[in-house]
């Protein structure tokens, strides 16, 4: 990458007010007979100067300002001096598309399409409590499988409704950690709360992760002063469905809901100076705690 000389302090450039340059026939602030050129593009003559540093700036290097123009170096220096905007949990404010949410949706849809083409996907990724002792990764991968198009559509709509809001509020890596830990918490709850006689029944779906996002959205809206009653109503409806419709894993829903709430509360309650380190420690601590809980109930 080509490096250019940094912009001098305002007013101290060779053509600035304090430069002491003579006022010759070529104009104020320039030595007589000297043709001003852009420092970034020496082959370009420019009689327009930056209002901050006084250096010439060609049209490509000019940026409109309240008065006159600034050069790109001064604009970049000013932007670096502006403190980064942060969310309530200390994440940098990002504009644009919710890339983590879109990636998770693409993975779920892509995995489901692959599963429709080959059973090998399900054989490798599906989870049931009896397999925890030898293939622990299934506790996460099962969250990307779905038992039919309707199941997939419901979870993807829910993810799209709350995902972008949480991704912007929590930041990308906190949001991804919340999603994956909620999915893991749902699988752990299935192991802990399912009778051993039913440990051979498989469980699939992102519902545990989605319930974790529901809990996080309610807590975040409450903290931000928004109306969180609607999301509580959605949670209540889904809890009722979990316990009334057969073949719905209420254990996974409950586990995801609890882990999502716990992790979000930690994110929100951390002191400002501990927001980064405390969040990482909380994520690692929850992973260890969930692993220890699983090991405690799993028969040797």
C-alpha angles and dihedrals in degrees: 000000000000114000121212129196113272120252114265120234115285112283095011100090123115090263099034127118093262098043096096091224114158124254101237133165092282093069142281118314097017129100111251112269096012117125112217115232133184110262090220094046108029091181091065123082114216129180091182114094133198113258091221107043101015095231120138114260126197119219091265092055097043121105121189114248135182087266118024118319138307127215120245092251093057091045091051092047091051092050092051090054093055112094113243114254113246135199125232091275095046099261118141113258110250128191126201134046122354094245097179092051092048091047093051091049091048091050093050093048093043094049091049092052090049090049089054089055099044135016090214090084092060093043090057101038109030118106135215125162094248092065097056094093094064109018110035095165089076089074087073103029093056088068088070094054124082133192097233141332094285092054090049094047094050093051094044092051090050091048091050092048097054103017101078092046093051094042090056094044098044101030125240103285095042090049093049090048090050092051096047095042091049089052090049091047090054091053092047090051089053090055094045100041102035117091112247089240088067098044091110093064111103123229123203138171144072092259094111090053092045092052088052089054090049091055091046092049092052093050093044093050090049091051093048093048095249129139104274096169093094093056090047088053090051090050091049092051092049092048090054090049090049092058100037107042116073121241093023112127104231088174092063091046092050094046093050092047093052096045092046091052094046095048094046091050089053091050091051098044100047115113115248095254092050099045096107102034093037092051092051091047091049092051092048091045093053091050090052092045093050091047091050092048091052092048091049094059099033111098116238 
